[in-house]
Amino acid sequence: MKADSLRISKVFSTGGDVHYFLPHFQREYAWDKSNWQTLLKDVISIYDEYDNNNEPEHFMGALMVINDGTRKGTVPAFKLVDGQQRLTTISLVLCALGRLVKDSQPNLYKKTQRLLINHDEDGPLFFKVLPTTKYGDRDAYMAIVQGKIPSNQTESRIPLAFEFFYKELGHRINQGILDPERFFIVLTNCLQVVFIDLDQRERPYEIFESLNSKGKPLSQADLVRNYIAMRLPEPTQEKVFGEYWSDIENLLQEKRTVGRSRLGELTAFLRHYLAFRSGVLCNEEHVYARFRDRIEKEFVSSELFVAEIATLKRFAEYYNSLLRPHHESDASIRTALTRLYKLETSTAYPFLLAVYDAGYEGKISREDFLEGLQILENYIVRRYLAGEQTNYLNKMFPTLWPEIKHTKDNFVDALKKLLISKNYPSDNRLRKTVSTLQLYDGRSQSRAKVCLILEGVNRYLSTGTGGHTVLDGDPTIEHIMPQSTDSDKVWQKELGVSWEDTFHEYLNTMGNLTLVTQEWNSSLSNGPFNQKKQRLANHALRLNSNYFGRDIQHWDEAAIQKRADFITEKILEIWPSFGELPVIEGLSNQKPTALVILGETLDAKSWQDIAYHVADCLIKLAENFDEIATQLPAYFSRQPRPRSRELPNGWWLTGSLSIPRVKNLCNQLSTVGVSEEEWYVVFD
């Protein structure tokens, strides 16, 4: 390895020919406005210090390259391993400056051109810097350098960067606060980089991993891409990236995210693929390391490695269908996948990848695959309605497929039996939780889940009629008891003496929610119950007309619970239990004697004591307890309510909480880093 400190002018061969091209592993141009502003601010600060007797130096980081010989015998070519974001951006600054002075200062324009293009060359060699083809970067860059307008259909950020610098520099030049010639000198003579020239025989990916350059940090997928390219010889790189990896990146784009993790699609896919292979979902920050470890251990030869990348492409196609079910050609499977997507089943992706591959390989039939998806929906819906947290599923799903393979039962029977043993909620448990569970929190994810369940109930109510009604617009969640009753005397009277408790405990529960269009939602608004009831009784959805056509005098706690019971029974028919473990059933009715949490045993005489201990733990561990409490108005309040209990920090804990409500509160412990394995209730 050879390292030198070079000025930007020297990087561009001081006007002579040079060609930098990006290897396959390099990501797209990723800098955004904050990065552009930082660079411009740095250059302007140097500009302000510069004079003929003082040329301040500014270090920009490292450019790591591999000398790739010459092109046409005269043009030095370098594979740009690290530093493409800076080098591309500097080129765009030069291009913007040149465009601004082309007519007024033609000599300066020529100087900028000599640092951007190789005048005597054509094709790719015409450009000193050649970005990747990802997201249209190369086409956009070449158009700008040649003075053309890039396609308005491009996904590239390069046109945005050029427009930013063109506007910012133009404003300063027009205001007379920036001299173009002096700015050019500062840009090319004061900015410096460490130019690292690697030998082809070195293992550059190991150096690449350790670099901490200024700019956007590399994602786990970026590191994997680099590792793949650097581990393969050049001819094999062309094959792997041309036939496999480019397709993977086109399918799963890192700028889009997956589930609550908010990981980029490609990183999330690699994480779930590794979980499918190993049975363990690794830390988000360890995806690259686990990928590298697996390859180094199991795929020593290039042939095996290439075969594994080909397998990755196949699984990426499965993953794409999980994220975008409309890509699935089978209509029934497409519908099932769409429903699972609405239920936020990303935790199940390691298992679903295995099932998809088994179906593709003919190890399970299409019918079994489809039934497996429906069983999974049943499991997810029932856990959701029981208020179960999803962190348990992160450990459970990666091991589910190996467990199925080791049974003698067929796929469908094995799946049911195993899921029954994995915290599968019983009918009795759902009857206790649905009426009090706070289902709707205003987020699009919770809206999608509630809509799916209520739409299922509406369709079920039309069973045997030969059809079912649907809304003539997108569904919205209508709160029958409105979301604001503080100053509404009519609704306070409707709810009864304990109207405040009823409001906080039942506002976002199933019994108080229904489906209408936005137009209906706005017209119903906070209207009194007798008006809402009359309109809903005449609504097209059977979900509304069947129930609100009944004789309902008031909409109070009893009425809300009664409707929740009605919907719950329909839910149990739509998503029926496929079994339960009697030994687990009945724990809800046992009397607790203690809560063991983080190794400490806290005495308890009732479920209310358990709730108090959990609330106290949340106070001690959460930096944002006020925010947590505000989001759980059914549990916490600033002012005392009937039977409430004061907490050490001045908040009040709702009294007389039902057992399912206490268990739901216990699940909040995961939000402060207490896993399900670190607490449990002791019974007498």
C-alpha positions as CSV (number, residue, x, y, z in Angstrom):
1,M,0.0,0.0,0.0
2,K,1.3,3.5,-0.9
3,A,-0.2,6.6,0.6
4,D,0.5,10.3,-0.5
5,S,-1.1,13.6,0.4
6,L,-2.4,15.1,-2.8
7,R,-4.2,18.4,-3.7
8,I,-7.4,18.1,-5.6
9,S,-5.7,19.5,-8.8
10,K,-3.2,16.6,-8.6
11,V,-5.9,14.0,-8.0
12,F,-7.3,15.1,-11.4
13,S,-3.8,14.9,-12.9
14,T,-3.4,18.7,-13.0
15,G,-5.4,18.7,-16.3
16,G,-3.8,15.7,-17.8
17,D,-5.6,12.4,-18.5
18,V,-6.8,10.2,-15.7
19,H,-9.8,8.0,-15.3
20,Y,-11.5,6.9,-12.0
21,F,-14.2,4.2,-12.3
22,L,-16.3,2.7,-9.5
23,P,-16.2,-1.1,-8.9
24,H,-19.4,-3.0,-8.6
25,F,-19.6,-3.0,-4.9
26,Q,-19.8,0.8,-4.6
27,R,-23.2,2.2,-3.6
28,E,-25.1,4.9,-5.4
29,Y,-24.4,8.6,-4.9
30,A,-25.8,9.1,-1.4
31,W,-24.8,12.5,-0.2
32,D,-27.7,14.8,0.7
33,K,-28.1,18.5,1.4
34,S,-26.5,18.4,4.8
35,N,-23.3,16.9,3.3
36,W,-23.3,19.5,0.5
37,Q,-23.8,22.3,3.0
38,T,-20.9,21.0,5.1
39,L,-18.6,20.8,2.1
40,L,-19.5,24.3,0.9
41,K,-19.1,25.8,4.4
42,D,-15.6,24.2,4.7
43,V,-14.5,25.6,1.3
44,I,-16.0,29.1,2.0
45,S,-14.2,29.2,5.4
46,I,-10.9,28.5,3.6
47,Y,-11.8,31.0,0.9
48,D,-12.1,33.7,3.6
49,E,-8.7,32.9,5.0
50,Y,-6.9,32.6,1.7
51,D,-4.5,35.2,0.2
52,N,-1.5,35.0,-2.0
53,N,0.8,34.7,1.0
54,N,-1.4,32.1,2.8
55,E,-2.8,29.0,1.3
56,P,-4.5,27.1,4.2
57,E,-4.8,23.4,3.8
58,H,-8.0,21.4,4.4
59,F,-7.9,17.6,4.7
60,M,-10.9,15.9,3.2
61,G,-10.2,12.3,4.2
62,A,-8.9,9.4,2.1
63,L,-9.3,8.3,-1.5
64,M,-8.5,4.6,-1.7
65,V,-7.8,3.3,-5.2
66,I,-6.5,0.2,-7.0
67,N,-4.2,1.0,-9.9
68,D,-5.8,-0.7,-12.9
69,G,-3.1,0.0,-15.5
70,T,-3.8,2.2,-18.5
71,R,-6.5,2.5,-21.0
72,K,-5.6,2.9,-24.7
73,G,-2.0,2.8,-23.5
74,T,-2.0,6.4,-22.2
75,V,-4.8,7.0,-19.8
76,P,-4.0,6.0,-16.1
77,A,-7.1,4.1,-14.7
78,F,-7.9,3.7,-11.1
79,K,-10.6,1.6,-9.4
80,L,-12.1,3.9,-6.8
81,V,-12.5,1.8,-3.7
82,D,-13.4,4.6,-1.2
83,G,-14.0,8.3,-1.6
84,Q,-16.5,8.3,-4.5
85,Q,-18.9,10.6,-2.6
86,R,-16.3,13.3,-2.2
87,L,-14.8,13.0,-5.6
88,T,-18.1,13.0,-7.4
89,T,-19.3,16.0,-5.3
90,I,-16.0,18.0,-6.0
91,S,-16.6,17.3,-9.7
92,L,-20.1,18.6,-9.5
93,V,-18.8,21.8,-7.7
94,L,-16.3,22.3,-10.6
95,C,-19.1,21.7,-13.1
96,A,-21.4,24.2,-11.5
97,L,-18.6,26.8,-11.3
98,G,-17.7,26.2,-14.9
99,R,-21.3,26.6,-16.1
100,L,-21.7,29.9,-14.2
101,V,-18.6,31.5,-15.8
102,K,-18.7,29.9,-19.2
103,D,-19.6,33.2,-21.0
104,S,-18.1,35.8,-18.6
105,Q,-14.7,34.0,-17.9
106,P,-14.1,31.5,-20.7
107,N,-10.5,30.8,-19.6
108,L,-11.6,29.8,-16.2
109,Y,-14.3,27.6,-17.8
110,K,-11.6,25.8,-19.7
111,K,-9.7,25.2,-16.5
112,T,-12.7,23.5,-14.9
113,Q,-13.2,21.4,-18.0
114,R,-9.6,20.1,-17.9
115,L,-10.4,18.7,-14.4
116,L,-13.6,17.1,-15.5
117,I,-12.9,15.5,-18.9
118,N,-10.2,13.9,-21.0
119,H,-10.5,16.0,-24.2
120,D,-8.8,13.5,-26.6
121,E,-10.8,10.5,-25.5
122,D,-14.4,9.3,-26.2
123,G,-16.9,6.9,-24.6
124,P,-16.4,6.3,-20.8
125,L,-12.8,7.5,-20.9
126,F,-14.0,11.0,-21.8
127,F,-14.9,11.4,-18.2
128,K,-12.3,11.6,-15.4
129,V,-14.8,10.3,-12.9
130,L,-17.4,7.7,-13.9
131,P,-20.1,6.9,-11.2
132,T,-22.0,3.7,-11.0
133,T,-25.1,2.9,-13.0
134,K,-27.2,2.6,-9.8
135,Y,-30.4,4.7,-9.8
136,G,-29.2,6.5,-13.0
137,D,-26.1,8.1,-11.4
138,R,-23.9,7.6,-14.4
139,D,-26.3,8.9,-17.0
140,A,-27.2,11.9,-14.9
141,Y,-23.5,12.7,-14.2
142,M,-22.5,12.4,-17.9
143,A,-25.4,14.6,-19.0
144,I,-24.5,17.4,-16.5
145,V,-20.8,17.3,-17.4
146,Q,-21.7,17.6,-21.1
147,G,-24.0,20.6,-20.4
148,K,-27.2,18.6,-21.0
149,I,-30.3,18.2,-18.9
150,P,-30.6,14.9,-17.1
151,S,-33.8,12.9,-17.4
152,N,-36.5,14.0,-15.1
153,Q,-37.3,10.4,-14.4
154,T,-34.0,9.7,-12.8
155,E,-33.8,8.5,-9.2
156,S,-30.2,9.8,-8.9
157,R,-29.3,12.5,-6.3
158,I,-26.6,13.9,-8.6
159,P,-28.9,16.4,-10.4
160,L,-30.0,17.7,-7.0
161,A,-26.4,18.2,-5.8
162,F,-25.5,20.0,-9.0
163,E,-28.6,22.3,-8.7
164,F,-27.6,23.0,-5.0
165,F,-24.1,24.1,-5.9
166,Y,-25.2,26.0,-9.0
167,K,-27.7,28.0,-7.0
168,E,-25.4,28.7,-4.0
169,L,-22.4,29.6,-6.0
170,G,-24.4,31.7,-8.4
171,H,-26.0,33.7,-5.6
172,R,-22.6,34.5,-4.1
173,I,-21.1,35.4,-7.5
174,N,-24.0,37.7,-8.4
175,Q,-23.8,39.4,-5.0
176,G,-20.1,40.0,-5.6
177,I,-19.1,38.2,-2.4
178,L,-17.3,35.3,-4.2
179,D,-14.6,35.7,-6.8
180,P,-14.8,32.7,-9.2
181,E,-11.0,32.6,-9.9
182,R,-10.0,32.7,-6.3
183,F,-12.7,30.1,-5.4
184,F,-11.3,27.8,-8.1
185,I,-7.8,28.1,-6.6
186,V,-9.0,27.3,-3.1
187,L,-11.0,24.3,-4.3
188,T,-8.2,22.8,-6.3
189,N,-5.1,23.8,-4.3
190,C,-6.2,24.0,-0.7
191,L,-8.4,20.9,-0.5
192,Q,-6.2,17.8,0.0
193,V,-6.8,14.0,0.4
194,V,-4.7,11.1,1.4
195,F,-4.4,9.1,-1.8
196,I,-4.1,5.4,-0.9
197,D,-2.9,3.3,-3.8
198,L,-3.5,-0.4,-3.1
199,D,-1.8,-3.3,-4.8
200,Q,-4.1,-5.8,-6.6
201,R,-2.8,-8.6,-4.4
202,E,-3.8,-6.9,-1.1
203,R,-7.1,-7.5,0.6
204,P,-8.6,-4.1,0.2
205,Y,-12.0,-5.0,1.8
206,E,-10.2,-5.3,5.2
207,I,-8.9,-1.7,4.9
208,F,-12.2,-0.6,3.5
209,E,-14.0,-1.9,6.6
210,S,-11.8,0.1,8.9
211,L,-12.1,3.5,7.1
212,N,-14.2,6.1,8.9
213,S,-14.5,8.7,6.2
214,K,-16.4,11.9,6.6
215,G,-19.9,11.6,5.1
216,K,-22.7,9.1,5.1
217,P,-21.8,6.0,7.1
218,L,-21.8,2.7,5.2
219,S,-24.7,0.5,5.7
220,Q,-24.4,-3.2,6.5
221,A,-25.5,-3.9,2.9
222,D,-22.7,-1.6,1.6
223,L,-20.1,-3.6,3.5
224,V,-21.5,-6.9,2.2
225,R,-21.4,-5.6,-1.4
226,N,-17.8,-4.5,-1.0
227,Y,-16.9,-7.9,0.5
228,I,-18.5,-9.8,-2.3
229,A,-16.6,-7.8,-5.0
230,M,-13.3,-7.8,-3.2
231,R,-13.3,-11.5,-2.5
232,L,-13.8,-12.4,-6.2
233,P,-11.3,-12.0,-9.1
234,E,-12.2,-9.3,-11.7
235,P,-13.7,-11.7,-14.4
236,T,-15.9,-13.4,-11.8
237,Q,-17.0,-10.0,-10.4
238,E,-18.5,-9.1,-13.8
239,K,-20.5,-12.4,-13.8
240,V,-21.7,-12.2,-10.2
241,F,-22.7,-8.5,-10.4
242,G,-24.1,-8.7,-13.9
243,E,-26.2,-11.9,-13.4
244,Y,-27.0,-11.8,-9.7
245,W,-26.1,-9.0,-7.4
246,S,-27.4,-6.1,-9.6
247,D,-30.8,-7.8,-9.7
248,I,-30.8,-8.2,-6.0
249,E,-30.1,-4.5,-5.5
250,N,-32.8,-3.5,-8.0
251,L,-35.4,-5.6,-6.2
252,L,-34.4,-4.6,-2.7
253,Q,-33.4,-1.0,-2.4
254,E,-31.6,0.2,0.7
255,K,-33.3,3.6,0.6
256,R,-36.6,1.9,1.3
257,T,-37.2,0.5,4.8
258,V,-38.7,-2.6,6.3
259,G,-41.1,-2.8,9.3
260,R,-40.5,-1.2,12.7
261,S,-36.7,-1.8,12.4
262,R,-36.5,0.9,9.7
263,L,-33.6,-1.1,8.2
264,G,-33.0,-0.6,4.5
265,E,-34.5,-3.4,2.4
266,L,-31.3,-5.1,1.4
267,T,-29.9,-5.0,5.0
268,A,-33.2,-6.4,6.4
269,F,-33.2,-9.1,3.7
270,L,-29.6,-10.2,4.5
271,R,-30.5,-10.2,8.3
272,H,-33.6,-12.4,7.8
273,Y,-31.8,-14.7,5.3
274,L,-29.0,-15.3,7.8
275,A,-31.6,-15.9,10.5
276,F,-33.3,-18.5,8.2
277,R,-29.9,-20.2,7.7
278,S,-28.6,-20.0,11.3
279,G,-31.8,-20.0,13.4
280,V,-30.7,-16.8,15.2
281,L,-31.7,-13.2,14.3
282,C,-28.4,-11.3,14.7
283,N,-28.0,-7.7,15.9
284,E,-28.8,-5.1,13.2
285,E,-25.2,-3.8,13.4
286,H,-23.7,-7.3,12.9
287,V,-25.3,-8.3,9.6
288,Y,-22.1,-7.8,7.6
289,A,-19.9,-9.6,10.2
290,R,-22.2,-12.6,10.3
291,F,-22.4,-12.7,6.5
292,R,-18.7,-12.6,6.2
293,D,-18.2,-15.3,8.9
294,R,-20.6,-17.6,7.2
295,I,-18.9,-17.3,3.8
296,E,-15.4,-17.7,5.3
297,K,-16.5,-20.9,7.0
298,E,-18.8,-22.6,4.5
299,F,-17.9,-21.2,1.0
300,V,-14.1,-21.4,0.7
301,S,-13.9,-21.8,-3.1
302,S,-15.0,-19.1,-5.6
303,E,-17.4,-21.6,-7.2
304,L,-19.2,-22.3,-4.0
305,F,-19.3,-18.6,-3.2
306,V,-20.8,-17.7,-6.6
307,A,-23.4,-20.5,-6.1
308,E,-24.4,-18.9,-2.8
309,I,-24.8,-15.5,-4.4
310,A,-27.1,-17.1,-7.0
311,T,-29.1,-18.6,-4.1
312,L,-29.3,-15.1,-2.6
313,K,-30.9,-13.9,-5.7
314,R,-33.6,-16.5,-5.6
315,F,-34.4,-15.7,-2.0
316,A,-34.3,-11.9,-2.8
317,E,-37.2,-12.6,-5.2
318,Y,-39.1,-14.3,-2.4
319,Y,-38.4,-11.4,-0.1
320,N,-39.6,-8.9,-2.7
321,S,-42.9,-10.7,-2.9
322,L,-43.2,-10.5,0.9
323,L,-42.6,-6.7,0.8
324,R,-44.7,-6.2,-2.4
325,P,-47.2,-9.0,-2.7
326,H,-48.6,-7.7,-6.0
327,H,-45.4,-9.3,-7.6
328,E,-46.7,-12.8,-6.7
329,S,-48.4,-14.3,-9.7
330,D,-50.7,-16.7,-7.8
331,A,-53.8,-14.7,-7.0
332,S,-54.7,-16.7,-3.8
333,I,-51.2,-16.5,-2.4
334,R,-51.0,-12.9,-3.4
335,T,-54.1,-12.1,-1.3
336,A,-52.8,-14.1,1.7
337,L,-49.4,-12.3,1.5
338,T,-51.2,-8.9,1.3
339,R,-53.1,-9.6,4.4
340,L,-49.9,-10.7,6.3
341,Y,-48.2,-7.5,5.1
342,K,-50.9,-5.4,6.6
343,L,-50.4,-7.2,9.9
344,E,-46.7,-6.2,10.0
345,T,-45.3,-9.7,9.9
346,S,-41.7,-8.9,9.3
347,T,-40.7,-10.9,12.3
348,A,-41.9,-14.0,10.5
349,Y,-39.8,-13.3,7.3
350,P,-37.1,-15.9,8.2
351,F,-39.8,-18.5,8.4
352,L,-41.6,-17.3,5.3
353,L,-38.4,-17.4,3.3
354,A,-38.1,-21.1,4.2
355,V,-41.7,-21.8,3.3
356,Y,-41.4,-19.9,0.0
357,D,-38.3,-21.9,-0.9
358,A,-40.0,-25.2,0.1
359,G,-42.9,-24.4,-2.2
360,Y,-40.5,-23.3,-5.0
361,E,-38.5,-26.6,-4.7
362,G,-41.7,-28.7,-4.6
363,K,-41.2,-29.8,-1.0
364,I,-44.7,-28.6,0.0
365,S,-47.7,-28.3,-2.2
366,R,-49.2,-25.0,-3.3
367,E,-52.3,-25.9,-1.2
368,D,-50.1,-26.5,1.9
369,F,-48.2,-23.2,1.3
370,L,-51.5,-21.3,1.1
371,E,-52.9,-23.0,4.2
372,G,-49.6,-22.3,6.0
373,L,-50.0,-18.6,5.3
374,Q,-53.6,-18.6,6.6
375,I,-52.4,-20.4,9.8
376,L,-49.8,-17.8,10.3
377,E,-52.4,-15.0,9.9
378,N,-54.5,-16.8,12.5
379,Y,-51.5,-16.8,14.9
380,I,-50.6,-13.2,14.3
381,V,-54.2,-11.9,14.6
382,R,-54.9,-13.7,17.8
383,R,-51.6,-12.6,19.4
384,Y,-52.3,-9.0,18.3
385,L,-55.8,-9.1,19.9
386,A,-54.3,-10.6,23.1
387,G,-51.9,-7.7,23.4
388,E,-48.8,-9.8,23.0
389,Q,-45.5,-8.0,22.2
390,T,-43.5,-9.0,19.1
391,N,-40.1,-9.3,20.6
392,Y,-40.7,-13.0,21.5
393,L,-41.3,-13.7,17.7
394,N,-37.8,-12.5,16.8
395,K,-36.4,-15.5,18.6
396,M,-39.3,-17.9,17.8
397,F,-39.6,-17.6,14.0
398,P,-36.0,-18.3,13.0
399,T,-36.2,-21.7,14.7
400,L,-39.7,-22.7,13.5
401,W,-38.8,-24.2,10.2
402,P,-36.0,-26.5,11.6
403,E,-38.5,-27.7,14.2
404,I,-41.1,-28.5,11.5
405,K,-38.4,-30.4,9.5
406,H,-37.7,-32.6,12.6
407,T,-41.3,-33.7,13.1
408,K,-42.9,-36.6,11.4
409,D,-46.2,-34.7,10.7
410,N,-47.0,-33.1,7.4
411,F,-46.3,-29.4,7.1
412,V,-49.7,-28.1,8.0
413,D,-50.3,-30.3,11.1
414,A,-46.7,-29.7,12.3
415,L,-47.1,-25.9,12.0
416,K,-50.4,-25.9,14.0
417,K,-49.0,-28.1,16.7
418,L,-45.9,-26.0,17.1
419,L,-47.6,-22.7,17.1
420,I,-50.0,-23.9,19.8
421,S,-47.0,-24.3,22.0
422,K,-45.6,-20.9,21.3
423,N,-47.8,-18.5,23.4
424,Y,-50.9,-19.1,21.2
425,P,-53.8,-17.3,22.8
426,S,-56.9,-19.3,23.7
427,D,-60.5,-18.3,23.1
428,N,-61.0,-17.6,26.8
429,R,-58.1,-15.3,26.8
430,L,-59.3,-13.3,23.8
431,R,-62.7,-12.9,25.3
432,K,-61.0,-11.2,28.3
433,T,-58.6,-9.0,26.3
434,V,-60.4,-7.7,23.3
435,S,-62.9,-5.6,25.2
436,T,-60.2,-3.7,27.1
437,L,-57.2,-3.7,24.7
438,Q,-56.2,-0.3,23.3
439,L,-55.9,-1.2,19.6
440,Y,-55.8,2.1,17.8
441,D,-53.1,4.6,18.4
442,G,-53.4,6.8,15.3
443,R,-50.5,5.2,13.4
444,S,-51.0,3.9,9.9
445,Q,-49.9,0.4,11.0
446,S,-52.5,0.1,13.8
447,R,-55.2,1.5,11.4
448,A,-54.3,-1.2,8.8
449,K,-54.6,-4.0,11.4
450,V,-57.9,-2.7,12.8
451,C,-59.3,-2.3,9.3
452,L,-58.3,-5.8,8.3
453,I,-60.1,-7.3,11.4
454,L,-63.2,-5.2,11.0
455,E,-63.4,-5.8,7.3
456,G,-63.2,-9.5,8.0
457,V,-66.1,-9.2,10.5
458,N,-68.2,-7.3,7.9
459,R,-67.6,-9.9,5.3
460,Y,-68.3,-12.7,7.7
461,L,-71.7,-11.2,8.5
462,S,-72.7,-11.6,4.9
463,T,-71.9,-15.3,4.8
464,G,-74.4,-17.2,2.8
465,T,-75.8,-14.2,0.9
466,G,-73.6,-14.6,-2.2
467,G,-71.7,-11.3,-1.7
468,H,-70.7,-8.6,0.8
469,T,-70.7,-4.8,0.8
470,V,-67.6,-2.7,0.6
471,L,-66.9,1.0,1.2
472,D,-66.9,3.3,-1.8
473,G,-63.6,4.9,-0.6
474,D,-60.6,4.2,1.6
475,P,-61.7,3.0,5.1
476,T,-61.1,5.2,8.1
477,I,-61.5,4.4,11.8
478,E,-64.6,6.0,13.3
479,H,-64.7,6.4,17.1
480,I,-68.4,6.0,18.2
481,M,-67.6,7.7,21.5
482,P,-65.6,10.6,20.0
483,Q,-61.9,11.3,20.7
484,S,-62.7,14.5,22.6
485,T,-65.3,14.7,25.3
486,D,-63.7,17.1,27.8
487,S,-66.1,20.0,27.0
488,D,-68.9,17.9,25.5
489,K,-71.7,17.8,28.2
490,V,-74.0,15.7,25.9
491,W,-71.4,12.9,25.7
492,Q,-70.4,13.2,29.3
493,K,-74.1,12.6,30.2
494,E,-74.2,9.8,27.7
495,L,-71.3,8.0,29.3
496,G,-72.6,8.4,32.8
497,V,-71.1,9.4,36.2
498,S,-67.7,7.8,35.6
499,W,-67.5,9.2,32.1
500,E,-63.8,10.1,32.4
501,D,-62.8,6.6,33.3
502,T,-65.0,5.2,30.5
503,F,-63.4,7.6,28.0
504,H,-59.8,6.7,29.0
505,E,-60.4,2.9,29.2
506,Y,-62.5,2.3,26.1
507,L,-61.9,5.1,23.6
508,N,-59.5,3.0,21.4
509,T,-60.9,-0.4,22.1
510,M,-62.6,-2.7,19.6
511,G,-66.1,-2.1,21.0
512,N,-65.9,1.6,20.2
513,L,-64.4,1.4,16.7
514,T,-66.0,0.9,13.3
515,L,-65.3,1.5,9.6
516,V,-66.6,4.3,7.4
517,T,-65.3,6.5,4.6
518,Q,-63.5,9.8,5.3
519,E,-66.7,11.6,4.2
520,W,-68.8,9.8,6.7
521,N,-66.1,10.2,9.4
522,S,-66.2,14.0,9.0
523,S,-70.0,14.1,8.9
524,L,-70.4,11.9,12.0
525,S,-67.7,13.8,13.9
526,N,-68.5,14.4,17.6
527,G,-72.3,14.2,17.0
528,P,-74.5,12.8,19.8
529,F,-75.0,9.0,19.9
530,N,-78.6,9.0,18.9
531,Q,-77.7,10.7,15.6
532,K,-74.7,8.5,15.0
533,K,-76.7,5.4,15.8
534,Q,-79.4,6.3,13.3
535,R,-76.9,6.9,10.5
536,L,-74.9,3.8,11.2
537,A,-78.1,1.7,11.3
538,N,-78.6,2.8,7.6
539,H,-75.0,2.3,6.6
540,A,-74.1,-0.1,3.7
541,L,-71.7,-2.2,5.8
542,R,-73.3,-5.0,7.7
543,L,-70.7,-4.3,10.4
544,N,-72.7,-1.1,11.1
545,S,-76.3,-1.8,10.0
546,N,-76.6,-5.2,11.7
547,Y,-75.5,-4.0,15.0
548,F,-76.7,-0.4,15.3
549,G,-80.1,-1.3,13.9
550,R,-80.7,-2.8,17.3
551,D,-82.4,-1.2,20.3
552,I,-79.4,0.6,21.9
553,Q,-80.5,3.3,24.3
554,H,-77.1,4.6,25.5
555,W,-73.4,4.4,24.5
556,D,-71.8,3.8,27.9
557,E,-69.3,1.3,29.3
558,A,-71.8,-1.5,29.3
559,A,-72.8,-0.8,25.7
560,I,-69.2,-0.7,24.5
561,Q,-68.3,-3.9,26.2
562,K,-71.4,-5.6,24.8
563,R,-70.4,-4.6,21.2
564,A,-66.8,-5.8,21.9
565,D,-68.2,-9.2,23.0
566,F,-70.3,-9.4,19.8
567,I,-67.2,-8.6,17.6
568,T,-65.1,-11.0,19.6
569,E,-67.4,-13.9,19.0
570,K,-67.2,-13.2,15.2
571,I,-63.5,-13.0,15.4
572,L,-63.3,-16.4,17.1
573,E,-65.3,-17.8,14.2
574,I,-63.2,-16.2,11.5
575,W,-59.9,-17.0,13.1
576,P,-60.9,-20.2,15.1
577,S,-58.5,-21.8,17.6
578,F,-56.6,-24.7,16.2
579,G,-55.9,-26.0,19.7
580,E,-54.6,-24.9,23.1
581,L,-52.4,-26.3,25.9
582,P,-54.6,-26.8,29.0
583,V,-51.6,-26.5,31.3
584,I,-51.0,-22.9,30.2
585,E,-54.7,-22.1,30.4
586,G,-55.9,-21.1,33.9
587,L,-52.8,-19.1,34.9
588,S,-54.8,-15.9,34.4
589,N,-57.1,-17.0,37.3
590,Q,-54.3,-17.8,39.7
591,K,-53.5,-15.4,42.5
592,P,-50.0,-13.7,42.1
593,T,-47.7,-13.6,45.1
594,A,-44.7,-11.8,43.6
595,L,-43.1,-10.2,40.5
596,V,-39.6,-11.2,39.7
597,I,-37.9,-8.6,37.5
598,L,-34.3,-8.3,36.6
599,G,-33.5,-10.8,39.4
600,E,-35.3,-8.9,42.2
601,T,-38.4,-10.4,43.9
602,L,-41.1,-7.9,44.7
603,D,-44.0,-9.1,46.9
604,A,-47.5,-8.8,45.6
605,K,-50.9,-9.7,47.0
606,S,-52.9,-8.9,43.9
607,W,-52.7,-8.1,40.2
608,Q,-53.0,-4.4,41.2
609,D,-49.7,-4.8,43.1
610,I,-48.1,-6.3,40.0
611,A,-49.3,-3.3,38.0
612,Y,-47.8,-0.9,40.6
613,H,-44.4,-2.7,40.6
614,V,-44.3,-2.6,36.8
615,A,-45.2,1.1,36.7
616,D,-42.5,1.8,39.3
617,C,-40.0,-0.1,37.2
618,L,-40.9,1.9,34.1
619,I,-40.3,5.1,36.1
620,K,-36.9,4.0,37.2
621,L,-35.7,2.7,33.8
622,A,-37.4,5.1,31.3
623,E,-35.8,8.4,30.5
624,N,-39.1,9.4,28.9
625,F,-41.7,8.1,31.3
626,D,-44.0,11.1,30.8
627,E,-44.1,10.3,27.1
628,I,-44.9,6.7,27.8
629,A,-47.6,7.6,30.4
630,T,-49.2,10.1,28.0
631,Q,-49.5,7.4,25.4
632,L,-51.3,5.1,27.9
633,P,-54.1,7.2,29.3
634,A,-56.1,4.2,30.3
635,Y,-53.4,3.4,32.8
636,F,-51.9,6.7,33.9
637,S,-53.2,10.1,34.7
638,R,-51.9,13.4,36.1
639,Q,-54.9,13.7,38.5
640,P,-56.4,11.0,40.8
641,R,-59.3,9.0,39.6
642,P,-61.6,6.7,41.6
643,R,-59.6,3.8,43.1
644,S,-56.3,5.1,41.5
645,R,-53.0,4.8,43.2
646,E,-50.3,7.5,43.4
647,L,-46.9,6.7,42.0
648,P,-43.5,7.9,43.3
649,N,-43.1,10.6,40.6
650,G,-46.6,12.1,41.1
651,W,-48.5,10.3,38.3
652,W,-51.5,8.2,39.2
653,L,-52.0,4.5,38.3
654,T,-55.6,3.5,37.3
655,G,-57.2,1.2,39.9
656,S,-59.1,-2.0,39.5
657,L,-57.3,-3.0,36.3
658,S,-58.4,-6.3,34.8
659,I,-55.9,-9.2,34.6
660,P,-55.5,-8.8,30.8
661,R,-54.9,-5.0,31.3
662,V,-52.2,-5.7,33.9
663,K,-50.6,-8.2,31.5
664,N,-50.7,-5.6,28.7
665,L,-49.0,-3.1,31.1
666,C,-46.3,-5.7,31.8
667,N,-45.6,-5.9,28.1
668,Q,-44.5,-2.3,28.2
669,L,-41.4,-3.4,30.0
670,S,-39.9,-4.2,26.6
671,T,-39.9,-0.5,25.8
672,V,-37.3,0.1,28.5
673,G,-35.1,-2.8,27.6
674,V,-36.5,-5.5,29.9
675,S,-37.0,-8.6,27.7
676,E,-39.7,-11.2,28.2
677,E,-37.0,-13.6,29.7
678,E,-36.2,-11.0,32.5
679,W,-39.5,-10.9,34.3
680,Y,-42.2,-13.3,35.4
681,V,-45.1,-13.5,37.8
682,V,-45.0,-16.0,40.7
683,F,-48.4,-17.6,41.7
684,D,-49.5,-19.2,44.9
